[in-house]
């Protein structure tokens, strides 16, 4: 993860640098009669579309459970003695890194990921990233124009802006205990501000929050529908509700953390061979295009177009030094401190 700084400077140049020189993935295997079980950390319809495409290519049947990344981590830990699923699909890399360190993931170097830059993948080959996305502040513009524009306020664009008393009870964000998105949020605050200042900020922010959600997507949905003014979650979730016609505008605050969304194979799962084949599929151009079109996420593959309305990561003032490894190492400690605040 020492190459994090290089990710941002390299993203904009990826389409011109990488080309298609890497070895092509092998043709999809015939897996008729076999089954795949997946824990999906993003929206149900997205997971189903990807699994249906995999089934069409390989003949493998599937079942899946859509739960938050935090819940997936807890479930895989609880099922250590007898794993019930084969693959973890989605969720920030630090969740996969945490399970890797716990010895719960299968080491697998997929040939299908040869075109994906090394800094999007675990150096030990326990997980691979297929999308990226920063944390953002999402605002319902209609709600703003109706209730706040006349007060002479400016839309909140920084973490500090969120502490304005005018926004008390108007902010919704994911709970860091149950949501990987929520944990990325608090980890990014701590890494950007330092632990003492960061925890003090989170304590102040707590007084502004109207509701914590169990999933990462829910805040964007609630703000899009006008239930609250401000959402704190990943920008692609906000872009997705905006694409559906909801009046949400987004700002990536200076120093924001971000995620590499990953896929990994669970160690000792019931169908490891099928799990590896699905991991291969998720790193292909075909899967990247399906996922990016449905979600507005930025693919880690250079041959998948950037979604409309999205900016390259190098054009955002994110925390370029955000460490996924450090976020993983601190997870238990920071979540416990977060619980005390709440």
C-alpha positions as CSV (number, residue, x, y, z in Angstrom):
1,X,0.0,0.0,0.0
2,X,3.1,2.3,-0.1
3,X,2.1,3.1,-3.7
4,X,-1.2,4.9,-2.7
5,X,0.2,8.2,-3.7
6,X,0.9,6.9,-7.2
7,X,-2.7,5.9,-7.7
8,X,-4.1,9.4,-7.9
9,X,-1.4,10.7,-10.2
10,X,-1.8,7.7,-12.5
11,X,-5.5,7.4,-12.9
12,X,-6.0,10.1,-15.5
13,X,-3.2,8.5,-17.6
14,X,-4.4,4.9,-17.4
15,X,-6.2,4.8,-20.7
16,X,-3.1,5.9,-22.5
17,X,-0.5,4.0,-20.5
18,X,-1.8,0.5,-20.0
19,X,-3.1,-0.4,-23.4
20,X,-4.1,-4.0,-23.9
21,X,-0.7,-5.5,-23.7
22,X,-1.3,-7.8,-20.8
23,X,-2.2,-11.5,-21.4
24,X,-5.9,-12.1,-22.1
25,X,-7.9,-14.1,-19.6
26,X,-8.7,-17.6,-20.5
27,X,-12.1,-18.4,-21.9
28,X,-14.9,-18.9,-19.4
29,X,-15.0,-22.5,-18.1
30,X,-18.1,-24.7,-18.3
31,X,-19.5,-24.9,-14.8
32,X,-22.9,-26.3,-15.6
33,X,-24.3,-28.2,-12.6
34,X,-22.2,-26.2,-10.2
35,X,-23.3,-23.5,-7.8
36,X,-21.9,-20.3,-6.4
37,X,-22.8,-18.6,-3.1
38,X,-21.9,-14.9,-2.8
39,X,-22.1,-12.2,-0.1
40,X,-22.8,-8.9,-1.9
41,X,-21.9,-5.6,-0.3
42,X,-23.6,-3.3,-2.8
43,X,-27.1,-3.1,-4.2
44,X,-29.1,-6.3,-4.9
45,X,-29.9,-5.5,-8.5
46,X,-26.2,-4.9,-9.3
47,X,-25.1,-8.1,-7.7
48,X,-27.8,-10.1,-9.5
49,X,-26.9,-8.5,-12.9
50,X,-23.3,-9.5,-12.5
51,X,-24.2,-13.0,-11.4
52,X,-26.7,-13.5,-14.2
53,X,-23.9,-12.5,-16.7
54,X,-21.6,-15.0,-15.1
55,X,-24.2,-17.7,-15.3
56,X,-24.8,-17.0,-19.0
57,X,-21.0,-17.4,-19.6
58,X,-20.4,-20.5,-17.5
59,X,-23.7,-22.2,-16.8
60,X,-23.1,-22.0,-13.0
61,X,-26.1,-21.5,-10.8
62,X,-25.9,-19.0,-7.9
63,X,-27.5,-17.7,-4.8
64,X,-26.5,-14.5,-3.0
65,X,-27.1,-12.5,0.2
66,X,-27.0,-8.7,0.0
67,X,-25.8,-7.3,3.3
68,X,-23.5,-4.4,4.3
69,X,-19.7,-4.8,4.2
70,X,-19.5,-4.6,8.0
71,X,-22.1,-7.4,8.4
72,X,-20.2,-9.5,5.8
73,X,-17.0,-9.2,7.9
74,X,-18.8,-10.3,11.0
75,X,-20.6,-13.1,9.2
76,X,-17.4,-14.5,7.6
77,X,-15.7,-14.4,11.0
78,X,-18.6,-16.2,12.7
79,X,-18.6,-18.9,10.0
80,X,-14.9,-19.5,10.1
81,X,-15.3,-23.2,11.1
82,X,-17.8,-23.9,8.3
83,X,-17.9,-21.2,5.6
84,X,-21.3,-20.8,3.9
85,X,-20.3,-18.6,1.0
86,X,-17.6,-18.6,-1.7
87,X,-17.1,-15.0,-2.6
88,X,-17.3,-11.5,-1.1
89,X,-18.4,-9.1,-3.8
90,X,-17.8,-5.4,-3.2
91,X,-17.1,-3.4,-0.1
92,X,-14.0,-1.3,0.6
93,X,-10.6,-3.0,0.5
94,X,-9.9,-2.6,4.2
95,X,-12.7,-5.0,4.9
96,X,-11.1,-7.6,2.7
97,X,-7.7,-6.8,4.2
98,X,-9.1,-7.3,7.7
99,X,-10.3,-10.8,6.7
100,X,-7.0,-11.6,4.9
101,X,-5.1,-10.8,8.1
102,X,-7.6,-13.0,10.0
103,X,-6.7,-15.9,7.7
104,X,-10.2,-16.1,6.2
105,X,-9.5,-15.5,2.5
106,X,-8.1,-17.7,-0.2
107,X,-4.9,-16.6,-1.9
108,X,-5.6,-16.3,-5.6
109,X,-3.8,-14.4,-8.4
110,X,-6.3,-14.1,-11.2
111,X,-5.0,-13.9,-14.7
112,X,-8.1,-11.9,-15.6
113,X,-6.7,-9.0,-13.5
114,X,-3.4,-8.8,-15.4
115,X,-4.5,-5.5,-17.0
116,X,-5.4,-3.9,-13.7
117,X,-2.6,-1.9,-12.1
118,X,-0.9,-3.5,-9.1
119,X,-1.8,-0.7,-6.7
120,X,-5.5,-1.7,-7.0
121,X,-4.7,-5.3,-5.9
122,X,-3.4,-6.9,-2.7
123,X,0.3,-7.5,-3.1
124,X,-0.2,-11.0,-1.6
125,X,-3.1,-11.8,-4.0
126,X,-5.9,-12.2,-1.5
127,X,-8.2,-9.5,-3.0
128,X,-8.4,-7.5,-6.2
129,X,-10.1,-4.1,-6.7
130,X,-12.6,-3.6,-9.6
131,X,-13.8,0.0,-8.7
132,X,-12.8,3.1,-6.9
133,X,-14.7,6.0,-5.3
134,X,-14.2,8.8,-2.8
135,X,-16.3,9.9,0.2
136,X,-18.6,12.9,-0.6
137,X,-21.1,15.3,0.8
138,X,-24.5,15.0,-1.0
139,X,-27.1,17.7,-0.8
140,X,-30.7,17.8,-1.9
141,X,-30.8,21.0,-3.9
142,X,-34.6,21.4,-3.9
143,X,-34.5,21.1,-0.1
144,X,-31.7,23.6,0.1
145,X,-33.4,26.1,-2.2
146,X,-36.6,25.9,-0.2
147,X,-35.2,26.0,3.3
148,X,-31.7,27.3,3.3
149,X,-30.8,29.4,0.3
150,X,-32.6,32.5,1.7
151,X,-30.5,32.3,4.9
152,X,-27.4,33.5,3.3
153,X,-25.6,30.2,3.8
154,X,-23.3,28.4,1.4
155,X,-23.7,24.7,0.7
156,X,-21.4,22.6,2.9
157,X,-18.3,21.5,0.9
158,X,-15.9,20.6,3.7
159,X,-16.0,18.5,6.8
160,X,-15.8,21.7,8.9
161,X,-18.8,23.1,7.1
162,X,-20.9,20.2,8.4
163,X,-20.6,21.5,12.0
164,X,-22.6,24.7,11.3
165,X,-25.5,24.7,13.8
166,X,-27.9,25.4,10.9
167,X,-27.4,21.8,9.7
168,X,-28.1,20.1,13.1
169,X,-30.6,17.3,12.5
170,X,-30.2,17.5,8.7
171,X,-27.4,15.0,8.2
172,X,-27.6,11.3,7.7
173,X,-24.6,8.9,7.4
174,X,-23.9,5.1,7.7
175,X,-23.1,3.6,11.0
176,X,-19.4,2.6,11.2
177,X,-20.3,-0.5,13.2
178,X,-22.5,-2.1,10.5
179,X,-21.4,-0.3,7.3
180,X,-18.0,-0.5,5.5
181,X,-18.9,3.0,4.0
182,X,-19.4,4.3,7.5
183,X,-16.1,2.9,8.7
184,X,-14.3,4.4,5.7
185,X,-15.8,7.8,6.7
186,X,-14.5,7.7,10.2
187,X,-11.1,6.2,9.2
188,X,-10.6,9.0,6.6
189,X,-11.4,11.6,9.2
190,X,-8.9,10.1,11.6
191,X,-6.1,9.8,9.0
192,X,-6.7,13.3,7.6
193,X,-6.9,15.1,11.0
194,X,-5.0,12.9,13.3
195,X,-6.5,10.7,16.0
196,X,-7.0,13.3,18.8
197,X,-8.4,16.1,16.5
198,X,-10.3,13.5,14.4
199,X,-12.1,12.0,17.4
200,X,-13.0,15.5,18.7
201,X,-14.4,16.3,15.3
202,X,-16.5,13.1,15.2
203,X,-17.8,13.9,18.6
204,X,-19.0,17.3,17.4
205,X,-20.4,15.8,14.2
206,X,-22.4,13.4,16.3
207,X,-24.4,16.3,17.6
208,X,-25.3,17.2,14.0
209,X,-26.4,13.7,12.9
210,X,-30.1,13.0,12.6
211,X,-29.8,9.3,11.8
212,X,-27.3,6.5,11.3
213,X,-28.1,3.9,8.7
214,X,-27.0,0.2,8.6
215,X,-26.1,0.4,4.9
216,X,-23.8,2.8,2.9
217,X,-26.3,3.6,0.1
218,X,-29.3,4.5,2.3
219,X,-28.1,8.1,3.1
220,X,-28.0,9.1,-0.6
221,X,-31.5,7.5,-1.1
222,X,-33.0,9.3,1.9
223,X,-31.5,12.7,0.9
224,X,-32.6,12.2,-2.7
225,X,-36.2,11.7,-1.6
226,X,-36.0,14.9,0.5
227,X,-36.2,13.2,3.9
228,X,-32.9,14.9,4.9
229,X,-30.7,17.7,3.5
230,X,-27.2,16.1,3.7
231,X,-25.8,12.6,3.0
232,X,-22.4,11.4,3.9
233,X,-21.4,8.4,1.8
234,X,-19.6,7.5,-1.4
235,X,-20.0,9.8,-4.4
236,X,-21.1,7.0,-6.7
237,X,-24.1,6.3,-4.5
238,X,-25.0,10.0,-4.8
239,X,-24.4,10.1,-8.6
240,X,-26.7,7.0,-8.9
241,X,-29.7,8.7,-7.2
242,X,-29.0,11.9,-9.2
243,X,-29.1,9.8,-12.4
244,X,-32.5,8.5,-11.4
245,X,-33.8,12.1,-11.3
246,X,-33.4,13.0,-7.7
247,X,-32.0,16.5,-7.0
248,X,-28.7,15.6,-5.4
249,X,-25.5,17.6,-5.9
250,X,-22.2,16.3,-4.6
251,X,-19.0,17.7,-3.2
252,X,-15.8,15.7,-2.4
253,X,-14.3,17.5,0.6
254,X,-10.6,18.2,0.9
255,X,-8.9,15.4,2.7
256,X,-11.7,12.9,2.0
257,X,-10.9,9.2,2.2
258,X,-11.8,6.8,-0.6
259,X,-12.3,3.1,-1.3
260,X,-11.0,0.5,-3.6
261,X,-14.0,-1.9,-4.0
262,X,-12.8,-5.4,-4.1
263,X,-13.6,-9.0,-4.8
264,X,-12.2,-11.9,-2.8
265,X,-12.6,-15.7,-2.4
266,X,-13.5,-17.0,1.1
267,X,-11.1,-19.7,2.4
268,X,-12.7,-23.1,2.7
269,X,-16.0,-22.1,1.0
270,X,-18.3,-24.8,-0.4
271,X,-17.4,-24.1,-4.1
272,X,-14.0,-22.6,-4.2
273,X,-13.3,-23.5,-7.8
274,X,-16.5,-21.6,-8.9
275,X,-15.6,-18.8,-6.6
276,X,-12.3,-18.3,-8.3
277,X,-13.9,-18.4,-11.7
278,X,-16.3,-15.7,-10.6
279,X,-13.4,-13.6,-9.3
280,X,-11.9,-13.9,-12.8
281,X,-15.1,-12.7,-14.4
282,X,-15.3,-9.7,-12.1
283,X,-11.9,-8.5,-13.3
284,X,-12.9,-8.6,-17.0
285,X,-13.9,-5.7,-19.2
286,X,-17.3,-7.2,-19.6
287,X,-18.0,-7.2,-15.9
288,X,-16.4,-3.7,-15.5
289,X,-18.8,-2.2,-18.1
290,X,-21.9,-3.9,-16.6
291,X,-21.0,-2.6,-13.1
292,X,-19.9,0.9,-14.1
293,X,-23.0,1.6,-16.2
294,X,-25.3,0.4,-13.4
295,X,-23.5,2.2,-10.5
296,X,-21.6,5.2,-11.8
297,X,-18.4,3.8,-10.2
298,X,-15.0,4.3,-11.7
299,X,-13.6,1.0,-12.9
300,X,-10.0,0.0,-12.2
301,X,-9.7,-1.2,-15.8
302,X,-8.4,1.4,-18.4
303,X,-10.7,0.0,-21.1
304,X,-14.0,0.8,-19.2
305,X,-15.3,4.3,-19.8
306,X,-15.5,6.8,-16.9
307,X,-19.2,7.3,-16.0
308,X,-20.9,10.6,-17.1
309,X,-20.8,13.1,-14.3
310,X,-17.8,11.5,-12.6
311,X,-14.4,13.1,-12.3
312,X,-11.0,11.2,-12.4
313,X,-9.7,10.8,-8.9
314,X,-6.7,13.0,-9.6
315,X,-9.1,16.0,-10.0
316,X,-10.4,15.7,-6.5
317,X,-8.7,17.0,-3.3
318,X,-8.9,13.6,-1.6
319,X,-6.4,12.4,1.0
320,X,-3.8,11.0,-1.4
321,X,-2.1,9.3,1.6
322,X,-5.2,7.5,2.8
323,X,-3.9,4.0,3.8
324,X,-6.2,1.0,3.4
325,X,-3.8,-1.1,5.4
326,X,-3.8,1.3,8.3
327,X,-7.6,1.6,8.2
328,X,-7.7,-2.2,8.4
329,X,-5.3,-2.4,11.3
330,X,-7.2,0.2,13.3
331,X,-10.7,-1.1,12.5
332,X,-11.4,-2.8,15.8
333,X,-10.0,0.1,17.9
334,X,-11.7,2.9,16.0
335,X,-15.1,1.1,15.9
336,X,-14.9,0.7,19.7
337,X,-14.1,4.4,20.1
338,X,-16.9,5.2,17.7
339,X,-19.4,3.3,19.8
340,X,-18.4,5.3,22.9
341,X,-19.2,8.5,21.0
342,X,-22.6,7.2,20.0
